[in-house]
């Protein structure tokens, strides 16, 4: 059974309110990227720790630069997880 328009609107409103912000993600990337704060914010603690450890062998800097391009996809995935969780709360799968 598909979601009603009201249910879809409710989910998108919650994603807009509770989802991850590109502005915050990029501010964390720019100012606290050396600590992988953007990855912690986006729910990726494992790769955040790997990134921090890799700074000791210079690969981490390249990874930090590449993350500039990966942040939008990470935000989309995190917000999609939120949508899925909200749909399950409404009884849809």
PDB file of N, CA, C and O in Angstrom:
ATOM      1  N   UNK A   1       0.852  -1.170   0.000  1.00  0.00           N
ATOM      2  CA  UNK A   1       0.000   0.000   0.000  1.00  0.00           C
ATOM      3  C   UNK A   1       0.905   1.244   0.000  1.00  0.00           C
ATOM      4  O   UNK A   1       1.757   1.391   0.877  1.00  0.00           O
ATOM      5  N   UNK A   2       0.723   2.120  -0.965  1.00  0.00           N
ATOM      6  CA  UNK A   2       1.567   3.319  -1.047  1.00  0.00           C
ATOM      7  C   UNK A   2       1.220   4.337   0.039  1.00  0.00           C
ATOM      8  O   UNK A   2       0.122   4.331   0.596  1.00  0.00           O
ATOM      9  N   UNK A   3       2.174   5.196   0.317  1.00  0.00           N
ATOM     10  CA  UNK A   3       1.959   6.255   1.306  1.00  0.00           C
ATOM     11  C   UNK A   3       0.974   7.285   0.775  1.00  0.00           C
ATOM     12  O   UNK A   3       0.960   7.590  -0.418  1.00  0.00           O
ATOM     13  N   UNK A   4       0.158   7.812   1.666  1.00  0.00           N
ATOM     14  CA  UNK A   4      -0.738   8.893   1.256  1.00  0.00           C
ATOM     15  C   UNK A   4       0.074  10.178   1.125  1.00  0.00           C
ATOM     16  O   UNK A   4       1.213  10.256   1.586  1.00  0.00           O
ATOM     17  N   UNK A   5      -0.515  11.165   0.503  1.00  0.00           N
ATOM     18  CA  UNK A   5       0.151  12.458   0.334  1.00  0.00           C
ATOM     19  C   UNK A   5       0.485  13.080   1.684  1.00  0.00           C
ATOM     20  O   UNK A   5       1.561  13.653   1.856  1.00  0.00           O
ATOM     21  N   UNK A   6      -0.430  12.971   2.640  1.00  0.00           N
ATOM     22  CA  UNK A   6      -0.186  13.519   3.975  1.00  0.00           C
ATOM     23  C   UNK A   6       0.970  12.813   4.672  1.00  0.00           C
ATOM     24  O   UNK A   6       1.785  13.450   5.339  1.00  0.00           O
ATOM     25  N   UNK A   7       1.035  11.490   4.515  1.00  0.00           N
ATOM     26  CA  UNK A   7       2.129  10.734   5.125  1.00  0.00           C
ATOM     27  C   UNK A   7       3.461  11.086   4.480  1.00  0.00           C
ATOM     28  O   UNK A   7       4.473  11.220   5.168  1.00  0.00           O
ATOM     29  N   UNK A   8       3.463  11.236   3.155  1.00  0.00           N
ATOM     30  CA  UNK A   8       4.689  11.640   2.468  1.00  0.00           C
ATOM     31  C   UNK A   8       5.124  13.033   2.919  1.00  0.00           C
ATOM     32  O   UNK A   8       6.311  13.276   3.141  1.00  0.00           O
ATOM     33  N   UNK A   9       4.176  13.932   3.053  1.00  0.00           N
ATOM     34  CA  UNK A   9       4.468  15.287   3.513  1.00  0.00           C
ATOM     35  C   UNK A   9       5.012  15.269   4.932  1.00  0.00           C
ATOM     36  O   UNK A   9       5.951  16.000   5.246  1.00  0.00           O
ATOM     37  N   UNK A  10       4.434  14.445   5.787  1.00  0.00           N
ATOM     38  CA  UNK A  10       4.906  14.313   7.155  1.00  0.00           C
ATOM     39  C   UNK A  10       6.354  13.820   7.189  1.00  0.00           C
ATOM     40  O   UNK A  10       7.183  14.354   7.925  1.00  0.00           O
ATOM     41  N   UNK A  11       6.645  12.807   6.394  1.00  0.00           N
ATOM     42  CA  UNK A  11       8.001  12.256   6.346  1.00  0.00           C
ATOM     43  C   UNK A  11       8.985  13.296   5.841  1.00  0.00           C
ATOM     44  O   UNK A  11      10.042  13.480   6.443  1.00  0.00           O
ATOM     45  N   UNK A  12       8.665  13.980   4.753  1.00  0.00           N
ATOM     46  CA  UNK A  12       9.578  14.974   4.200  1.00  0.00           C
ATOM     47  C   UNK A  12       9.776  16.158   5.149  1.00  0.00           C
ATOM     48  O   UNK A  12      10.860  16.738   5.204  1.00  0.00           O
ATOM     49  N   UNK A  13       8.727  16.513   5.896  1.00  0.00           N
ATOM     50  CA  UNK A  13       8.856  17.576   6.896  1.00  0.00           C
ATOM     51  C   UNK A  13       9.816  17.144   7.991  1.00  0.00           C
ATOM     52  O   UNK A  13      10.680  17.915   8.408  1.00  0.00           O
ATOM     53  N   UNK A  14       9.664  15.904   8.458  1.00  0.00           N
ATOM     54  CA  UNK A  14      10.564  15.393   9.502  1.00  0.00           C
ATOM     55  C   UNK A  14      11.992  15.295   8.990  1.00  0.00           C
ATOM     56  O   UNK A  14      12.927  15.612   9.726  1.00  0.00           O
ATOM     57  N   UNK A  15      12.187  14.861   7.736  1.00  0.00           N
ATOM     58  CA  UNK A  15      13.535  14.786   7.164  1.00  0.00           C
ATOM     59  C   UNK A  15      14.124  16.190   7.074  1.00  0.00           C
ATOM     60  O   UNK A  15      15.305  16.394   7.354  1.00  0.00           O
ATOM     61  N   UNK A  16      13.295  17.156   6.683  1.00  0.00           N
ATOM     62  CA  UNK A  16      13.765  18.538   6.621  1.00  0.00           C
ATOM     63  C   UNK A  16      14.176  19.075   7.978  1.00  0.00           C
ATOM     64  O   UNK A  16      15.143  19.829   8.087  1.00  0.00           O
ATOM     65  N   UNK A  17      13.443  18.690   9.009  1.00  0.00           N
ATOM     66  CA  UNK A  17      13.741  19.164  10.362  1.00  0.00           C
ATOM     67  C   UNK A  17      14.837  18.356  11.044  1.00  0.00           C
ATOM     68  O   UNK A  17      15.706  18.923  11.707  1.00  0.00           O
ATOM     69  N   UNK A  18      14.802  17.026  10.883  1.00  0.00           N
ATOM     70  CA  UNK A  18      15.710  16.146  11.623  1.00  0.00           C
ATOM     71  C   UNK A  18      16.887  15.652  10.785  1.00  0.00           C
ATOM     72  O   UNK A  18      17.838  15.087  11.326  1.00  0.00           O
ATOM     73  N   UNK A  19      16.832  15.860   9.471  1.00  0.00           N
ATOM     74  CA  UNK A  19      17.884  15.363   8.590  1.00  0.00           C
ATOM     75  C   UNK A  19      19.174  16.150   8.738  1.00  0.00           C
ATOM     76  O   UNK A  19      19.233  17.151   9.452  1.00  0.00           O
ATOM     77  N   UNK A  20      20.188  15.687   8.061  1.00  0.00           N
ATOM     78  CA  UNK A  20      21.507  16.311   8.122  1.00  0.00           C
ATOM     79  C   UNK A  20      21.555  17.530   7.215  1.00  0.00           C
ATOM     80  O   UNK A  20      20.982  17.540   6.125  1.00  0.00           O
ATOM     81  N   UNK A  21      22.245  18.549   7.684  1.00  0.00           N
ATOM     82  CA  UNK A  21      22.347  19.816   6.972  1.00  0.00           C
ATOM     83  C   UNK A  21      23.636  19.883   6.161  1.00  0.00           C
ATOM     84  O   UNK A  21      24.718  19.667   6.706  1.00  0.00           O
ATOM     85  N   UNK A  22      23.535  20.182   4.859  1.00  0.00           N
ATOM     86  CA  UNK A  22      24.757  20.361   4.066  1.00  0.00           C
ATOM     87  C   UNK A  22      25.636  21.490   4.607  1.00  0.00           C
ATOM     88  O   UNK A  22      26.861  21.374   4.591  1.00  0.00           O
ATOM     89  N   UNK A  23      25.034  22.572   5.083  1.00  0.00           N
ATOM     90  CA  UNK A  23      25.817  23.690   5.610  1.00  0.00           C
ATOM     91  C   UNK A  23      26.642  23.253   6.812  1.00  0.00           C
ATOM     92  O   UNK A  23      27.836  23.544   6.885  1.00  0.00           O
ATOM     93  N   UNK A  24      26.020  22.559   7.749  1.00  0.00           N
ATOM     94  CA  UNK A  24      26.748  22.095   8.924  1.00  0.00           C
ATOM     95  C   UNK A  24      27.822  21.092   8.527  1.00  0.00           C
ATOM     96  O   UNK A  24      28.941  21.142   9.038  1.00  0.00           O
ATOM     97  N   UNK A  25      27.487  20.179   7.618  1.00  0.00           N
ATOM     98  CA  UNK A  25      28.465  19.180   7.190  1.00  0.00           C
ATOM     99  C   UNK A  25      29.692  19.849   6.574  1.00  0.00           C
ATOM    100  O   UNK A  25      30.822  19.464   6.875  1.00  0.00           O
ATOM    101  N   UNK A  26      29.481  20.845   5.717  1.00  0.00           N
ATOM    102  CA  UNK A  26      30.619  21.514   5.087  1.00  0.00           C
ATOM    103  C   UNK A  26      31.375  22.412   6.066  1.00  0.00           C
ATOM    104  O   UNK A  26      32.592  22.550   5.944  1.00  0.00           O
ATOM    105  N   UNK A  27      30.693  23.020   7.026  1.00  0.00           N
ATOM    106  CA  UNK A  27      31.412  23.798   8.040  1.00  0.00           C
ATOM    107  C   UNK A  27      32.293  22.887   8.887  1.00  0.00           C
ATOM    108  O   UNK A  27      33.436  23.227   9.189  1.00  0.00           O
ATOM    109  N   UNK A  28      31.762  21.733   9.267  1.00  0.00           N
ATOM    110  CA  UNK A  28      32.563  20.772  10.013  1.00  0.00           C
ATOM    111  C   UNK A  28      33.726  20.268   9.168  1.00  0.00           C
ATOM    112  O   UNK A  28      34.839  20.116   9.671  1.00  0.00           O
ATOM    113  N   UNK A  29      33.475  20.009   7.888  1.00  0.00           N
ATOM    114  CA  UNK A  29      34.530  19.555   6.983  1.00  0.00           C
ATOM    115  C   UNK A  29      35.640  20.602   6.888  1.00  0.00           C
ATOM    116  O   UNK A  29      36.822  20.260   6.935  1.00  0.00           O
ATOM    117  N   UNK A  30      35.269  21.859   6.755  1.00  0.00           N
ATOM    118  CA  UNK A  30      36.254  22.918   6.558  1.00  0.00           C
ATOM    119  C   UNK A  30      37.019  23.228   7.841  1.00  0.00           C
ATOM    120  O   UNK A  30      38.248  23.285   7.830  1.00  0.00           O
ATOM    121  N   UNK A  31      36.302  23.427   8.945  1.00  0.00           N
ATOM    122  CA  UNK A  31      36.948  23.877  10.170  1.00  0.00           C
ATOM    123  C   UNK A  31      37.483  22.744  11.047  1.00  0.00           C
ATOM    124  O   UNK A  31      38.491  22.917  11.731  1.00  0.00           O
ATOM    125  N   UNK A  32      36.828  21.603  11.032  1.00  0.00           N
ATOM    126  CA  UNK A  32      37.229  20.496  11.900  1.00  0.00           C
ATOM    127  C   UNK A  32      37.516  19.226  11.113  1.00  0.00           C
ATOM    128  O   UNK A  32      37.449  18.124  11.657  1.00  0.00           O
ATOM    129  N   UNK A  33      37.834  19.381   9.838  1.00  0.00           N
ATOM    130  CA  UNK A  33      38.102  18.227   8.983  1.00  0.00           C
ATOM    131  C   UNK A  33      39.257  17.380   9.462  1.00  0.00           C
ATOM    132  O   UNK A  33      39.257  16.165   9.264  1.00  0.00           O
ATOM    133  N   UNK A  34      40.240  17.996  10.088  1.00  0.00           N
ATOM    134  CA  UNK A  34      41.398  17.245  10.587  1.00  0.00           C
ATOM    135  C   UNK A  34      40.974  16.233  11.648  1.00  0.00           C
ATOM    136  O   UNK A  34      41.657  15.234  11.873  1.00  0.00           O
ATOM    137  N   UNK A  35      39.837  16.503  12.300  1.00  0.00           N
ATOM    138  CA  UNK A  35      39.296  15.582  13.300  1.00  0.00           C
ATOM    139  C   UNK A  35      38.163  14.729  12.730  1.00  0.00           C
ATOM    140  O   UNK A  35      37.509  13.990  13.466  1.00  0.00           O
ATOM    141  N   UNK A  36      37.933  14.829  11.430  1.00  0.00           N
ATOM    142  CA  UNK A  36      36.878  14.084  10.727  1.00  0.00           C
ATOM    143  C   UNK A  36      35.495  14.328  11.325  1.00  0.00           C
ATOM    144  O   UNK A  36      34.646  13.437  11.336  1.00  0.00           O
ATOM    145  N   UNK A  37      35.281  15.545  11.821  1.00  0.00           N
ATOM    146  CA  UNK A  37      34.008  15.881  12.475  1.00  0.00           C
ATOM    147  C   UNK A  37      32.824  15.692  11.533  1.00  0.00           C
ATOM    148  O   UNK A  37      31.748  15.282  11.967  1.00  0.00           O
ATOM    149  N   UNK A  38      33.011  15.987  10.255  1.00  0.00           N
ATOM    150  CA  UNK A  38      31.911  15.840   9.290  1.00  0.00           C
ATOM    151  C   UNK A  38      31.488  14.387   9.162  1.00  0.00           C
ATOM    152  O   UNK A  38      30.301  14.106   8.996  1.00  0.00           O
ATOM    153  N   UNK A  39      32.434  13.455   9.235  1.00  0.00           N
ATOM    154  CA  UNK A  39      32.089  12.035   9.141  1.00  0.00           C
ATOM    155  C   UNK A  39      31.375  11.562  10.408  1.00  0.00           C
ATOM    156  O   UNK A  39      30.435  10.771  10.328  1.00  0.00           O
ATOM    157  N   UNK A  40      31.811  12.038  11.569  1.00  0.00           N
ATOM    158  CA  UNK A  40      31.083  11.708  12.800  1.00  0.00           C
ATOM    159  C   UNK A  40      29.663  12.251  12.718  1.00  0.00           C
ATOM    160  O   UNK A  40      28.712  11.551  13.065  1.00  0.00           O
ATOM    161  N   UNK A  41      29.509  13.492  12.264  1.00  0.00           N
ATOM    162  CA  UNK A  41      28.192  14.128  12.128  1.00  0.00           C
ATOM    163  C   UNK A  41      27.288  13.332  11.187  1.00  0.00           C
ATOM    164  O   UNK A  41      26.087  13.209  11.426  1.00  0.00           O
ATOM    165  N   UNK A  42      27.872  12.796  10.121  1.00  0.00           N
ATOM    166  CA  UNK A  42      27.084  12.081   9.116  1.00  0.00           C
ATOM    167  C   UNK A  42      26.949  10.589   9.427  1.00  0.00           C
ATOM    168  O   UNK A  42      26.566   9.807   8.556  1.00  0.00           O
ATOM    169  N   UNK A  43      27.258  10.195  10.653  1.00  0.00           N
ATOM    170  CA  UNK A  43      27.014   8.819  11.088  1.00  0.00           C
ATOM    171  C   UNK A  43      28.000   7.806  10.561  1.00  0.00           C
ATOM    172  O   UNK A  43      27.635   6.652  10.332  1.00  0.00           O
ATOM    173  N   UNK A  44      29.253   8.210  10.360  1.00  0.00           N
ATOM    174  CA  UNK A  44      30.275   7.304   9.863  1.00  0.00           C
ATOM    175  C   UNK A  44      31.496   7.299  10.799  1.00  0.00           C
ATOM    176  O   UNK A  44      32.586   7.712  10.403  1.00  0.00           O
ATOM    177  N   UNK A  45      31.306   6.828  12.044  1.00  0.00           N
ATOM    178  CA  UNK A  45      32.422   6.879  12.997  1.00  0.00           C
ATOM    179  C   UNK A  45      33.592   5.976  12.619  1.00  0.00           C
ATOM    180  O   UNK A  45      34.745   6.316  12.880  1.00  0.00           O
ATOM    181  N   UNK A  46      33.306   4.834  12.009  1.00  0.00           N
ATOM    182  CA  UNK A  46      34.383   3.918  11.616  1.00  0.00           C
ATOM    183  C   UNK A  46      35.337   4.545  10.619  1.00  0.00           C
ATOM    184  O   UNK A  46      36.553   4.514  10.804  1.00  0.00           O
ATOM    185  N   UNK A  47      34.776   5.119   9.553  1.00  0.00           N
ATOM    186  CA  UNK A  47      35.653   5.745   8.551  1.00  0.00           C
ATOM    187  C   UNK A  47      36.242   7.046   9.080  1.00  0.00           C
ATOM    188  O   UNK A  47      37.302   7.472   8.620  1.00  0.00           O
ATOM    189  N   UNK A  48      35.572   7.687  10.042  1.00  0.00           N
ATOM    190  CA  UNK A  48      36.145   8.888  10.656  1.00  0.00           C
ATOM    191  C   UNK A  48      37.429   8.534  11.392  1.00  0.00           C
ATOM    192  O   UNK A  48      38.432   9.237  11.267  1.00  0.00           O
ATOM    193  N   UNK A  49      37.403   7.460  12.152  1.00  0.00           N
ATOM    194  CA  UNK A  49      38.588   7.035  12.888  1.00  0.00           C
ATOM    195  C   UNK A  49      39.684   6.615  11.925  1.00  0.00           C
ATOM    196  O   UNK A  49      40.852   6.944  12.131  1.00  0.00           O
ATOM    197  N   UNK A  50      39.317   5.887  10.870  1.00  0.00           N
ATOM    198  CA  UNK A  50      40.318   5.508   9.856  1.00  0.00           C
ATOM    199  C   UNK A  50      40.934   6.741   9.208  1.00  0.00           C
ATOM    200  O   UNK A  50      42.140   6.781   8.961  1.00  0.00           O
ATOM    201  N   UNK A  51      40.118   7.730   8.936  1.00  0.00           N
ATOM    202  CA  UNK A  51      40.618   8.954   8.318  1.00  0.00           C
ATOM    203  C   UNK A  51      41.586   9.669   9.255  1.00  0.00           C
ATOM    204  O   UNK A  51      42.636  10.139   8.816  1.00  0.00           O
ATOM    205  N   UNK A  52      41.248   9.755  10.529  1.00  0.00           N
ATOM    206  CA  UNK A  52      42.132  10.395  11.498  1.00  0.00           C
ATOM    207  C   UNK A  52      43.466   9.654  11.559  1.00  0.00           C
ATOM    208  O   UNK A  52      44.528  10.275  11.544  1.00  0.00           O
ATOM    209  N   UNK A  53      43.406   8.338  11.627  1.00  0.00           N
ATOM    210  CA  UNK A  53      44.643   7.551  11.677  1.00  0.00           C
ATOM    211  C   UNK A  53      45.469   7.703  10.401  1.00  0.00           C
ATOM    212  O   UNK A  53      46.699   7.680  10.447  1.00  0.00           O
ATOM    213  N   UNK A  54      44.794   7.858   9.265  1.00  0.00           N
ATOM    214  CA  UNK A  54      45.520   7.953   7.995  1.00  0.00           C
ATOM    215  C   UNK A  54      46.233   9.288   7.825  1.00  0.00           C
ATOM    216  O   UNK A  54      47.108   9.410   6.968  1.00  0.00           O
ATOM    217  N   UNK A  55      45.876  10.290   8.624  1.00  0.00           N
ATOM    218  CA  UNK A  55      46.582  11.570   8.534  1.00  0.00           C
ATOM    219  C   UNK A  55      48.057  11.407   8.854  1.00  0.00           C
ATOM    220  O   UNK A  55      48.886  12.199   8.405  1.00  0.00           O
ATOM    221  N   UNK A  56      48.384  10.393   9.622  1.00  0.00           N
ATOM    222  CA  UNK A  56      49.771  10.180  10.002  1.00  0.00           C
ATOM    223  C   UNK A  56      50.616   9.695   8.827  1.00  0.00           C
ATOM    224  O   UNK A  56      51.845   9.715   8.902  1.00  0.00           O
ATOM    225  N   UNK A  57      49.981   9.265   7.757  1.00  0.00           N
ATOM    226  CA  UNK A  57      50.750   8.825   6.578  1.00  0.00           C
ATOM    227  C   UNK A  57      50.363   9.627   5.332  1.00  0.00           C
ATOM    228  O   UNK A  57      50.545   9.145   4.214  1.00  0.00           O
ATOM    229  N   UNK A  58      49.840  10.823   5.504  1.00  0.00           N
ATOM    230  CA  UNK A  58      49.527  11.802   4.459  1.00  0.00           C
ATOM    231  C   UNK A  58      48.353  11.434   3.565  1.00  0.00           C
ATOM    232  O   UNK A  58      47.863  12.288   2.826  1.00  0.00           O
ATOM    233  N   UNK A  59      47.893  10.206   3.607  1.00  0.00           N
ATOM    234  CA  UNK A  59      46.731   9.823   2.797  1.00  0.00           C
ATOM    235  C   UNK A  59      45.491  10.553   3.289  1.00  0.00           C
ATOM    236  O   UNK A  59      44.605  10.886   2.502  1.00  0.00           O
ATOM    237  N   UNK A  60      45.431  10.800   4.587  1.00  0.00           N
ATOM    238  CA  UNK A  60      44.263  11.455   5.172  1.00  0.00           C
ATOM    239  C   UNK A  60      43.971  12.804   4.567  1.00  0.00           C
ATOM    240  O   UNK A  60      42.804  13.171   4.427  1.00  0.00           O
ATOM    241  N   UNK A  61      45.000  13.560   4.201  1.00  0.00           N
ATOM    242  CA  UNK A  61      44.775  14.860   3.580  1.00  0.00           C
ATOM    243  C   UNK A  61      44.057  14.701   2.250  1.00  0.00           C
ATOM    244  O   UNK A  61      43.117  15.440   1.959  1.00  0.00           O
ATOM    245  N   UNK A  62      44.491  13.750   1.447  1.00  0.00           N
ATOM    246  CA  UNK A  62      43.825  13.506   0.157  1.00  0.00           C
ATOM    247  C   UNK A  62      42.386  13.048   0.382  1.00  0.00           C
ATOM    248  O   UNK A  62      41.473  13.452  -0.338  1.00  0.00           O
ATOM    249  N   UNK A  63      42.200  12.205   1.384  1.00  0.00           N
ATOM    250  CA  UNK A  63      40.861  11.720   1.717  1.00  0.00           C
ATOM    251  C   UNK A  63      39.979  12.897   2.121  1.00  0.00           C
ATOM    252  O   UNK A  63      38.809  12.955   1.740  1.00  0.00           O
ATOM    253  N   UNK A  64      40.533  13.835   2.890  1.00  0.00           N
ATOM    254  CA  UNK A  64      39.800  15.026   3.327  1.00  0.00           C
ATOM    255  C   UNK A  64      39.345  15.837   2.119  1.00  0.00           C
ATOM    256  O   UNK A  64      38.207  16.303   2.083  1.00  0.00           O
ATOM    257  N   UNK A  65      40.215  16.011   1.134  1.00  0.00           N
ATOM    258  CA  UNK A  65      39.866  16.764  -0.073  1.00  0.00           C
ATOM    259  C   UNK A  65      38.778  16.026  -0.857  1.00  0.00           C
ATOM    260  O   UNK A  65      37.828  16.647  -1.334  1.00  0.00           O
ATOM    261  N   UNK A  66      38.910  14.727  -0.988  1.00  0.00           N
ATOM    262  CA  UNK A  66      37.914  13.930  -1.717  1.00  0.00           C
ATOM    263  C   UNK A  66      36.550  14.001  -1.023  1.00  0.00           C
ATOM    264  O   UNK A  66      35.510  13.976  -1.681  1.00  0.00           O
ATOM    265  N   UNK A  67      36.567  14.091   0.320  1.00  0.00           N
ATOM    266  CA  UNK A  67      35.302  14.180   1.055  1.00  0.00           C
ATOM    267  C   UNK A  67      34.484  15.397   0.647  1.00  0.00           C
ATOM    268  O   UNK A  67      33.260  15.383   0.776  1.00  0.00           O
ATOM    269  N   UNK A  68      35.129  16.440   0.162  1.00  0.00           N
ATOM    270  CA  UNK A  68      34.386  17.611  -0.312  1.00  0.00           C
ATOM    271  C   UNK A  68      33.332  17.187  -1.332  1.00  0.00           C
ATOM    272  O   UNK A  68      32.225  17.725  -1.350  1.00  0.00           O
ATOM    273  N   UNK A  69      33.679  16.233  -2.167  1.00  0.00           N
ATOM    274  CA  UNK A  69      32.770  15.767  -3.206  1.00  0.00           C
ATOM    275  C   UNK A  69      31.838  14.654  -2.713  1.00  0.00           C
ATOM    276  O   UNK A  69      30.780  14.429  -3.299  1.00  0.00           O
ATOM    277  N   UNK A  70      32.225  13.963  -1.646  1.00  0.00           N
ATOM    278  CA  UNK A  70      31.428  12.851  -1.129  1.00  0.00           C
ATOM    279  C   UNK A  70      30.345  13.282  -0.143  1.00  0.00           C
ATOM    280  O   UNK A  70      29.380  12.546   0.067  1.00  0.00           O
ATOM    281  N   UNK A  71      30.484  14.454   0.463  1.00  0.00           N
ATOM    282  CA  UNK A  71      29.539  14.908   1.490  1.00  0.00           C
ATOM    283  C   UNK A  71      28.090  14.906   0.998  1.00  0.00           C
ATOM    284  O   UNK A  71      27.227  14.433   1.738  1.00  0.00           O
ATOM    285  N   UNK A  72      27.764  15.402  -0.199  1.00  0.00           N
ATOM    286  CA  UNK A  72      26.349  15.373  -0.627  1.00  0.00           C
ATOM    287  C   UNK A  72      25.751  13.962  -0.652  1.00  0.00           C
ATOM    288  O   UNK A  72      24.603  13.767  -0.254  1.00  0.00           O
ATOM    289  N   UNK A  73      26.518  12.992  -1.114  1.00  0.00           N
ATOM    290  CA  UNK A  73      26.027  11.611  -1.135  1.00  0.00           C
ATOM    291  C   UNK A  73      25.833  11.051   0.264  1.00  0.00           C
ATOM    292  O   UNK A  73      24.876  10.320   0.520  1.00  0.00           O
ATOM    293  N   UNK A  74      26.749  11.396   1.174  1.00  0.00           N
ATOM    294  CA  UNK A  74      26.614  10.935   2.552  1.00  0.00           C
ATOM    295  C   UNK A  74      25.375  11.543   3.205  1.00  0.00           C
ATOM    296  O   UNK A  74      24.675  10.863   3.955  1.00  0.00           O
ATOM    297  N   UNK A  75      25.100  12.814   2.928  1.00  0.00           N
ATOM    298  CA  UNK A  75      23.902  13.462   3.451  1.00  0.00           C
ATOM    299  C   UNK A  75      22.659  12.778   2.902  1.00  0.00           C
ATOM    300  O   UNK A  75      21.722  12.487   3.645  1.00  0.00           O
ATOM    301  N   UNK A  76      22.655  12.521   1.590  1.00  0.00           N
ATOM    302  CA  UNK A  76      21.510  11.862   0.955  1.00  0.00           C
ATOM    303  C   UNK A  76      21.266  10.493   1.593  1.00  0.00           C
ATOM    304  O   UNK A  76      20.122  10.147   1.884  1.00  0.00           O
ATOM    305  N   UNK A  77      22.337   9.704   1.815  1.00  0.00           N
ATOM    306  CA  UNK A  77      22.175   8.381   2.427  1.00  0.00           C
ATOM    307  C   UNK A  77      21.628   8.485   3.848  1.00  0.00           C
ATOM    308  O   UNK A  77      20.733   7.729   4.226  1.00  0.00           O
ATOM    309  N   UNK A  78      22.160   9.414   4.632  1.00  0.00           N
ATOM    310  CA  UNK A  78      21.707   9.566   6.011  1.00  0.00           C
ATOM    311  C   UNK A  78      20.238   9.998   6.050  1.00  0.00           C
ATOM    312  O   UNK A  78      19.469   9.501   6.874  1.00  0.00           O
ATOM    313  N   UNK A  79      19.848  10.915   5.168  1.00  0.00           N
ATOM    314  CA  UNK A  79      18.447  11.355   5.121  1.00  0.00           C
ATOM    315  C   UNK A  79      17.536  10.250   4.602  1.00  0.00           C
ATOM    316  O   UNK A  79      16.388  10.149   5.035  1.00  0.00           O
ATOM    317  N   UNK A  80      18.025   9.417   3.679  1.00  0.00           N
ATOM    318  CA  UNK A  80      17.239   8.271   3.210  1.00  0.00           C
ATOM    319  C   UNK A  80      17.010   7.262   4.330  1.00  0.00           C
ATOM    320  O   UNK A  80      15.927   6.685   4.435  1.00  0.00           O
ATOM    321  N   UNK A  81      18.033   7.046   5.173  1.00  0.00           N
ATOM    322  CA  UNK A  81      17.859   6.161   6.332  1.00  0.00           C
ATOM    323  C   UNK A  81      16.770   6.702   7.256  1.00  0.00           C
ATOM    324  O   UNK A  81      15.958   5.943   7.786  1.00  0.00           O
ATOM    325  N   UNK A  82      16.762   8.016   7.441  1.00  0.00           N
ATOM    326  CA  UNK A  82      15.731   8.643   8.275  1.00  0.00           C
ATOM    327  C   UNK A  82      14.355   8.446   7.652  1.00  0.00           C
ATOM    328  O   UNK A  82      13.401   8.125   8.361  1.00  0.00           O
ATOM    329  N   UNK A  83      14.234   8.634   6.335  1.00  0.00           N
ATOM    330  CA  UNK A  83      12.958   8.403   5.652  1.00  0.00           C
ATOM    331  C   UNK A  83      12.483   6.967   5.866  1.00  0.00           C
ATOM    332  O   UNK A  83      11.316   6.733   6.178  1.00  0.00           O
ATOM    333  N   UNK A  84      13.395   6.011   5.697  1.00  0.00           N
ATOM    334  CA  UNK A  84      13.053   4.596   5.845  1.00  0.00           C
ATOM    335  C   UNK A  84      12.562   4.316   7.262  1.00  0.00           C
ATOM    336  O   UNK A  84      11.565   3.619   7.452  1.00  0.00           O
ATOM    337  N   UNK A  85      13.275   4.869   8.271  1.00  0.00           N
ATOM    338  CA  UNK A  85      12.880   4.664   9.656  1.00  0.00           C
ATOM    339  C   UNK A  85      11.494   5.260   9.921  1.00  0.00           C
ATOM    340  O   UNK A  85      10.670   4.655  10.608  1.00  0.00           O
ATOM    341  N   UNK A  86      11.248   6.456   9.367  1.00  0.00           N
ATOM    342  CA  UNK A  86       9.945   7.100   9.568  1.00  0.00           C
ATOM    343  C   UNK A  86       8.833   6.315   8.876  1.00  0.00           C
ATOM    344  O   UNK A  86       7.731   6.206   9.415  1.00  0.00           O
ATOM    345  N   UNK A  87       9.105   5.771   7.698  1.00  0.00           N
ATOM    346  CA  UNK A  87       8.086   4.950   7.016  1.00  0.00           C
ATOM    347  C   UNK A  87       7.769   3.701   7.836  1.00  0.00           C
ATOM    348  O   UNK A  87       6.613   3.288   7.935  1.00  0.00           O
ATOM    349  N   UNK A  88       8.813   3.103   8.423  1.00  0.00           N
ATOM    350  CA  UNK A  88       8.580   1.922   9.271  1.00  0.00           C
ATOM    351  C   UNK A  88       7.769   2.273  10.501  1.00  0.00           C
ATOM    352  O   UNK A  88       6.949   1.474  10.953  1.00  0.00           O
ATOM    353  N   UNK A  89       7.989   3.464  11.052  1.00  0.00           N
ATOM    354  CA  UNK A  89       7.203   3.899  12.207  1.00  0.00           C
ATOM    355  C   UNK A  89       5.736   4.061  11.830  1.00  0.00           C
ATOM    356  O   UNK A  89       4.852   3.859  12.662  1.00  0.00           O
ATOM    357  N   UNK A  90       5.477   4.428  10.571  1.00  0.00           N
ATOM    358  CA  UNK A  90       4.097   4.573  10.099  1.00  0.00           C
ATOM    359  C   UNK A  90       3.497   3.230   9.661  1.00  0.00           C
ATOM    360  O   UNK A  90       2.316   3.157   9.320  1.00  0.00           O
ATOM    361  N   UNK A  91       4.314   2.170   9.673  1.00  0.00           N
ATOM    362  CA  UNK A  91       3.819   0.843   9.323  1.00  0.00           C
ATOM    363  C   UNK A  91       4.032   0.464   7.872  1.00  0.00           C
ATOM    364  O   UNK A  91       3.436  -0.502   7.395  1.00  0.00           O
ATOM    365  N   UNK A  92       4.864   1.200   7.163  1.00  0.00           N
ATOM    366  CA  UNK A  92       5.172   0.882   5.761  1.00  0.00           C
ATOM    367  C   UNK A  92       6.586   0.365   5.680  1.00  0.00           C
ATOM    368  O   UNK A  92       7.428   0.700   6.514  1.00  0.00           O
ATOM    369  N   UNK A  93       6.854  -0.462   4.664  1.00  0.00           N
ATOM    370  CA  UNK A  93       8.233  -0.933   4.472  1.00  0.00           C
ATOM    371  C   UNK A  93       8.733  -0.598   3.110  1.00  0.00           C
ATOM    372  O   UNK A  93       9.873  -0.919   2.775  1.00  0.00           O
TER     373      UNK A  93
END
